[in-house]
Amino acid sequence: MASRTTGYALALLSSLSYSAWLIASDEALAGGNVLGSLVFAMLAALATSTALSARNLRSIGARAFGASVVGGFAFAAGNLLLYLLIPEAGLGVASAFSSLNLLFFSLMLMDRSRPGNLPEYLGGSVLATAGLGAMYAAGGAHRAGPLSIAMGIAIGLLYALGTYVLYRTSSSGGVHASTVGIFAGEVVFLLIPFSVHPVLAPSIPAALAGVSLSVALLLEASGLRILSAFGGGRETIVNVLTNLELLPIALYYVATRQGPYIVYAASISVVIVGLILISEGVSRGFSVGK
């Protein structure tokens, strides 16, 4: 019962954190109370980082726990710094940097039994950050309103579902399957014109990303191991698949040079890091197998 309660609490905190970033982004784009929104988002990120680490406090030790808390606050502070340095990029880019890095940083600590996966988590963090940052920045400025805030909360709840399942399956390798869901949702954003609705457009692909994340984690929890059937290590195959899914998005921005400079720069970094991870994953994973 206690384990289930902790899982629900973790899901709620994650939902609040993710919703806070969306609301803060809307506030910034609408010229609202940016500082107040950032403070709320930073506190939510700090609470989420604490919750993610508290589950494994005895296993990972006090030093790692403290590092997670400090890291969560540092990522949130970096969000503020990035927004102050590049205000024309909008808070969406900065929020993606902070929230996604916080998530992968915490997962890296949770997956303590696989220390060799540190480069994979860092690579996934870079890709997820740049991809979601480009998505929010490309959405363009739009006024915040009740509908926008409601969409942010709804997306946060979807994200909470995936987080809770992740909490239940982290010991069986579910953290690796989560990356499939994150990037599968990003792919569809190119198919949705941002002119459909000035408020809903940036939220629809994020909602789909949350849904696909939850589905991937649920499949992983049910014992489905489709990825392992390809003969390579499951982690390696997931890395290859996620990079292959994200590369078309990055190449699209590199080719069209749409959006502010930060989007173009982030897309180039995605292409470079993606190609490196794919080449290393193929050479290491598929040749050795699991």
Contacts in CASP RR format, 6 or more apart in sequence:
PFRMAT RR
TARGET T0000
AUTHOR 0000-0000-0000
METHOD contacts of the structure
MODEL  1
MASRTTGYALALLSSLSYSAWLIASDEALAGGNVLGSLVFAMLAALATST
ALSARNLRSIGARAFGASVVGGFAFAAGNLLLYLLIPEAGLGVASAFSSL
NLLFFSLMLMDRSRPGNLPEYLGGSVLATAGLGAMYAAGGAHRAGPLSIA
MGIAIGLLYALGTYVLYRTSSSGGVHASTVGIFAGEVVFLLIPFSVHPVL
APSIPAALAGVSLSVALLLEASGLRILSAFGGGRETIVNVLTNLELLPIA
LYYVATRQGPYIVYAASISVVIVGLILISEGVSRGFSVGK
6 54 0 8 1.000
6 55 0 8 1.000
6 167 0 8 1.000
7 164 0 8 1.000
7 167 0 8 1.000
7 168 0 8 1.000
8 164 0 8 1.000
9 51 0 8 1.000
10 51 0 8 1.000
10 52 0 8 1.000
10 55 0 8 1.000
10 163 0 8 1.000
10 164 0 8 1.000
10 167 0 8 1.000
11 160 0 8 1.000
11 161 0 8 1.000
11 162 0 8 1.000
11 163 0 8 1.000
11 164 0 8 1.000
11 167 0 8 1.000
12 160 0 8 1.000
13 44 0 8 1.000
13 47 0 8 1.000
13 48 0 8 1.000
13 51 0 8 1.000
14 48 0 8 1.000
14 51 0 8 1.000
14 156 0 8 1.000
14 159 0 8 1.000
14 160 0 8 1.000
14 163 0 8 1.000
15 153 0 8 1.000
15 156 0 8 1.000
15 157 0 8 1.000
15 159 0 8 1.000
15 160 0 8 1.000
15 163 0 8 1.000
16 44 0 8 1.000
16 47 0 8 1.000
16 48 0 8 1.000
17 41 0 8 1.000
17 44 0 8 1.000
17 45 0 8 1.000
17 47 0 8 1.000
17 48 0 8 1.000
17 99 0 8 1.000
17 102 0 8 1.000
18 99 0 8 1.000
18 152 0 8 1.000
18 155 0 8 1.000
18 156 0 8 1.000
18 159 0 8 1.000
18 160 0 8 1.000
19 152 0 8 1.000
19 153 0 8 1.000
19 155 0 8 1.000
19 156 0 8 1.000
20 37 0 8 1.000
20 40 0 8 1.000
20 41 0 8 1.000
20 44 0 8 1.000
20 45 0 8 1.000
21 41 0 8 1.000
21 92 0 8 1.000
21 95 0 8 1.000
21 96 0 8 1.000
21 98 0 8 1.000
21 99 0 8 1.000
22 95 0 8 1.000
22 148 0 8 1.000
22 151 0 8 1.000
22 152 0 8 1.000
22 155 0 8 1.000
22 156 0 8 1.000
22 203 0 8 1.000
22 206 0 8 1.000
23 37 0 8 1.000
23 40 0 8 1.000
23 41 0 8 1.000
23 144 0 8 1.000
23 148 0 8 1.000
23 149 0 8 1.000
23 152 0 8 1.000
24 34 0 8 1.000
24 37 0 8 1.000
24 38 0 8 1.000
24 40 0 8 1.000
24 41 0 8 1.000
24 91 0 8 1.000
24 95 0 8 1.000
25 90 0 8 1.000
25 91 0 8 1.000
25 92 0 8 1.000
25 95 0 8 1.000
25 136 0 8 1.000
26 142 0 8 1.000
26 143 0 8 1.000
26 144 0 8 1.000
26 145 0 8 1.000
26 148 0 8 1.000
26 149 0 8 1.000
27 33 0 8 1.000
27 34 0 8 1.000
27 36 0 8 1.000
27 37 0 8 1.000
27 91 0 8 1.000
27 144 0 8 1.000
28 34 0 8 1.000
28 37 0 8 1.000
28 83 0 8 1.000
28 90 0 8 1.000
28 91 0 8 1.000
28 92 0 8 1.000
29 90 0 8 1.000
29 91 0 8 1.000
29 140 0 8 1.000
29 141 0 8 1.000
29 142 0 8 1.000
29 143 0 8 1.000
29 144 0 8 1.000
30 141 0 8 1.000
30 142 0 8 1.000
30 143 0 8 1.000
30 144 0 8 1.000
30 145 0 8 1.000
32 144 0 8 1.000
34 83 0 8 1.000
34 91 0 8 1.000
38 76 0 8 1.000
38 79 0 8 1.000
38 80 0 8 1.000
38 83 0 8 1.000
38 91 0 8 1.000
41 76 0 8 1.000
41 79 0 8 1.000
41 95 0 8 1.000
41 98 0 8 1.000
42 73 0 8 1.000
42 76 0 8 1.000
42 77 0 8 1.000
42 79 0 8 1.000
42 80 0 8 1.000
45 72 0 8 1.000
45 73 0 8 1.000
45 75 0 8 1.000
45 76 0 8 1.000
45 98 0 8 1.000
45 99 0 8 1.000
45 102 0 8 1.000
46 69 0 8 1.000
46 72 0 8 1.000
46 73 0 8 1.000
46 76 0 8 1.000
48 102 0 8 1.000
48 106 0 8 1.000
49 68 0 8 1.000
49 69 0 8 1.000
49 71 0 8 1.000
49 72 0 8 1.000
49 73 0 8 1.000
49 102 0 8 1.000
49 105 0 8 1.000
49 106 0 8 1.000
50 68 0 8 1.000
50 69 0 8 1.000
52 68 0 8 1.000
52 106 0 8 1.000
52 107 0 8 1.000
52 109 0 8 1.000
52 110 0 8 1.000
53 60 0 8 1.000
53 64 0 8 1.000
53 65 0 8 1.000
53 66 0 8 1.000
53 68 0 8 1.000
53 69 0 8 1.000
53 106 0 8 1.000
53 109 0 8 1.000
53 110 0 8 1.000
54 65 0 8 1.000
55 110 0 8 1.000
55 167 0 8 1.000
56 109 0 8 1.000
56 110 0 8 1.000
56 112 0 8 1.000
57 65 0 8 1.000
59 112 0 8 1.000
60 109 0 8 1.000
60 110 0 8 1.000
60 112 0 8 1.000
64 109 0 8 1.000
64 112 0 8 1.000
67 109 0 8 1.000
68 105 0 8 1.000
68 106 0 8 1.000
68 109 0 8 1.000
71 102 0 8 1.000
71 105 0 8 1.000
72 102 0 8 1.000
72 105 0 8 1.000
72 106 0 8 1.000
75 97 0 8 1.000
75 98 0 8 1.000
75 99 0 8 1.000
75 101 0 8 1.000
75 102 0 8 1.000
75 105 0 8 1.000
76 98 0 8 1.000
76 102 0 8 1.000
78 94 0 8 1.000
78 97 0 8 1.000
78 98 0 8 1.000
79 91 0 8 1.000
79 94 0 8 1.000
79 95 0 8 1.000
79 97 0 8 1.000
79 98 0 8 1.000
80 94 0 8 1.000
82 89 0 8 1.000
82 93 0 8 1.000
82 94 0 8 1.000
82 97 0 8 1.000
83 89 0 8 1.000
83 90 0 8 1.000
83 91 0 8 1.000
83 94 0 8 1.000
86 93 0 8 1.000
86 94 0 8 1.000
86 260 0 8 1.000
86 262 0 8 1.000
88 260 0 8 1.000
89 137 0 8 1.000
89 260 0 8 1.000
89 261 0 8 1.000
89 262 0 8 1.000
89 263 0 8 1.000
90 136 0 8 1.000
90 137 0 8 1.000
90 141 0 8 1.000
92 133 0 8 1.000
92 136 0 8 1.000
92 137 0 8 1.000
93 133 0 8 1.000
93 134 0 8 1.000
93 136 0 8 1.000
93 137 0 8 1.000
93 262 0 8 1.000
93 263 0 8 1.000
93 266 0 8 1.000
95 133 0 8 1.000
95 136 0 8 1.000
96 128 0 8 1.000
96 129 0 8 1.000
96 131 0 8 1.000
96 132 0 8 1.000
96 133 0 8 1.000
96 135 0 8 1.000
96 136 0 8 1.000
97 129 0 8 1.000
97 133 0 8 1.000
100 125 0 8 1.000
100 128 0 8 1.000
100 129 0 8 1.000
100 132 0 8 1.000
101 125 0 8 1.000
101 129 0 8 1.000
103 128 0 8 1.000
104 121 0 8 1.000
104 122 0 8 1.000
104 124 0 8 1.000
104 125 0 8 1.000
104 128 0 8 1.000
105 121 0 8 1.000
105 125 0 8 1.000
107 121 0 8 1.000
107 166 0 8 1.000
107 170 0 8 1.000
107 175 0 8 1.000
107 178 0 8 1.000
108 117 0 8 1.000
108 118 0 8 1.000
108 121 0 8 1.000
108 122 0 8 1.000
110 170 0 8 1.000
110 175 0 8 1.000
111 117 0 8 1.000
111 121 0 8 1.000
111 170 0 8 1.000
111 173 0 8 1.000
111 175 0 8 1.000
114 235 0 8 1.000
117 176 0 8 1.000
117 235 0 8 1.000
120 235 0 8 1.000
120 239 0 8 1.000
120 277 0 8 1.000
123 273 0 8 1.000
123 274 0 8 1.000
123 277 0 8 1.000
124 179 0 8 1.000
124 239 0 8 1.000
124 242 0 8 1.000
124 277 0 8 1.000
126 269 0 8 1.000
126 270 0 8 1.000
126 273 0 8 1.000
127 183 0 8 1.000
127 242 0 8 1.000
127 243 0 8 1.000
127 246 0 8 1.000
127 270 0 8 1.000
127 273 0 8 1.000
127 274 0 8 1.000
127 277 0 8 1.000
128 179 0 8 1.000
128 182 0 8 1.000
128 183 0 8 1.000
129 266 0 8 1.000
130 250 0 8 1.000
130 266 0 8 1.000
130 267 0 8 1.000
130 269 0 8 1.000
130 270 0 8 1.000
131 186 0 8 1.000
131 246 0 8 1.000
131 249 0 8 1.000
131 250 0 8 1.000
131 266 0 8 1.000
131 270 0 8 1.000
132 186 0 8 1.000
132 206 0 8 1.000
132 209 0 8 1.000
133 263 0 8 1.000
133 266 0 8 1.000
134 249 0 8 1.000
134 250 0 8 1.000
134 253 0 8 1.000
134 263 0 8 1.000
134 266 0 8 1.000
134 267 0 8 1.000
135 186 0 8 1.000
135 189 0 8 1.000
135 202 0 8 1.000
135 205 0 8 1.000
135 206 0 8 1.000
136 202 0 8 1.000
137 259 0 8 1.000
137 260 0 8 1.000
137 262 0 8 1.000
137 263 0 8 1.000
138 194 0 8 1.000
138 253 0 8 1.000
138 258 0 8 1.000
138 259 0 8 1.000
138 263 0 8 1.000
139 194 0 8 1.000
139 201 0 8 1.000
139 202 0 8 1.000
140 194 0 8 1.000
140 202 0 8 1.000
142 148 0 8 1.000
142 198 0 8 1.000
142 199 0 8 1.000
142 201 0 8 1.000
142 202 0 8 1.000
143 198 0 8 1.000
143 199 0 8 1.000
145 199 0 8 1.000
147 199 0 8 1.000
147 200 0 8 1.000
148 199 0 8 1.000
148 203 0 8 1.000
151 199 0 8 1.000
151 200 0 8 1.000
151 203 0 8 1.000
151 207 0 8 1.000
152 203 0 8 1.000
154 207 0 8 1.000
155 203 0 8 1.000
155 206 0 8 1.000
155 207 0 8 1.000
155 210 0 8 1.000
158 207 0 8 1.000
158 210 0 8 1.000
158 211 0 8 1.000
158 213 0 8 1.000
158 214 0 8 1.000
159 210 0 8 1.000
159 213 0 8 1.000
161 214 0 8 1.000
162 178 0 8 1.000
162 210 0 8 1.000
162 213 0 8 1.000
162 214 0 8 1.000
162 217 0 8 1.000
162 218 0 8 1.000
165 214 0 8 1.000
165 217 0 8 1.000
165 218 0 8 1.000
165 220 0 8 1.000
165 221 0 8 1.000
166 174 0 8 1.000
166 175 0 8 1.000
166 178 0 8 1.000
166 217 0 8 1.000
168 221 0 8 1.000
169 177 0 8 1.000
169 217 0 8 1.000
169 220 0 8 1.000
169 221 0 8 1.000
172 220 0 8 1.000
172 221 0 8 1.000
172 223 0 8 1.000
173 220 0 8 1.000
173 234 0 8 1.000
174 217 0 8 1.000
174 220 0 8 1.000
174 221 0 8 1.000
176 234 0 8 1.000
176 235 0 8 1.000
176 238 0 8 1.000
177 216 0 8 1.000
177 217 0 8 1.000
177 219 0 8 1.000
177 220 0 8 1.000
177 227 0 8 1.000
177 234 0 8 1.000
177 238 0 8 1.000
178 213 0 8 1.000
178 216 0 8 1.000
178 217 0 8 1.000
178 220 0 8 1.000
179 238 0 8 1.000
179 239 0 8 1.000
179 242 0 8 1.000
180 212 0 8 1.000
180 216 0 8 1.000
180 227 0 8 1.000
180 238 0 8 1.000
180 241 0 8 1.000
180 242 0 8 1.000
181 209 0 8 1.000
181 210 0 8 1.000
181 212 0 8 1.000
181 213 0 8 1.000
181 215 0 8 1.000
181 216 0 8 1.000
181 217 0 8 1.000
182 209 0 8 1.000
182 210 0 8 1.000
182 212 0 8 1.000
182 213 0 8 1.000
182 242 0 8 1.000
183 241 0 8 1.000
183 242 0 8 1.000
183 245 0 8 1.000
183 246 0 8 1.000
184 209 0 8 1.000
184 212 0 8 1.000
184 216 0 8 1.000
184 245 0 8 1.000
185 205 0 8 1.000
185 208 0 8 1.000
185 209 0 8 1.000
185 210 0 8 1.000
185 211 0 8 1.000
185 212 0 8 1.000
185 213 0 8 1.000
186 205 0 8 1.000
186 209 0 8 1.000
186 245 0 8 1.000
186 246 0 8 1.000
186 249 0 8 1.000
187 245 0 8 1.000
187 246 0 8 1.000
187 248 0 8 1.000
187 249 0 8 1.000
188 205 0 8 1.000
188 208 0 8 1.000
189 204 0 8 1.000
189 205 0 8 1.000
189 208 0 8 1.000
189 249 0 8 1.000
190 248 0 8 1.000
190 249 0 8 1.000
190 252 0 8 1.000
192 201 0 8 1.000
192 204 0 8 1.000
192 205 0 8 1.000
193 201 0 8 1.000
194 201 0 8 1.000
194 202 0 8 1.000
195 201 0 8 1.000
196 204 0 8 1.000
219 226 0 8 1.000
225 234 0 8 1.000
227 234 0 8 1.000
227 237 0 8 1.000
227 238 0 8 1.000
227 241 0 8 1.000
228 234 0 8 1.000
228 237 0 8 1.000
228 290 0 8 1.000
230 237 0 8 1.000
230 286 0 8 1.000
231 237 0 8 1.000
231 286 0 8 1.000
231 289 0 8 1.000
231 290 0 8 1.000
232 285 0 8 1.000
232 286 0 8 1.000
232 288 0 8 1.000
232 289 0 8 1.000
232 290 0 8 1.000
233 285 0 8 1.000
233 286 0 8 1.000
233 288 0 8 1.000
233 289 0 8 1.000
233 290 0 8 1.000
234 290 0 8 1.000
236 281 0 8 1.000
236 282 0 8 1.000
236 284 0 8 1.000
236 285 0 8 1.000
236 286 0 8 1.000
239 277 0 8 1.000
239 278 0 8 1.000
239 281 0 8 1.000
240 277 0 8 1.000
240 278 0 8 1.000
240 281 0 8 1.000
240 282 0 8 1.000
243 274 0 8 1.000
243 275 0 8 1.000
243 277 0 8 1.000
243 278 0 8 1.000
244 278 0 8 1.000
246 270 0 8 1.000
246 274 0 8 1.000
247 270 0 8 1.000
247 271 0 8 1.000
247 274 0 8 1.000
247 275 0 8 1.000
249 267 0 8 1.000
249 270 0 8 1.000
250 267 0 8 1.000
250 268 0 8 1.000
250 270 0 8 1.000
250 271 0 8 1.000
251 267 0 8 1.000
251 271 0 8 1.000
252 267 0 8 1.000
253 259 0 8 1.000
253 263 0 8 1.000
253 264 0 8 1.000
253 266 0 8 1.000
253 267 0 8 1.000
254 264 0 8 1.000
254 267 0 8 1.000
254 268 0 8 1.000
254 271 0 8 1.000
257 264 0 8 1.000
END
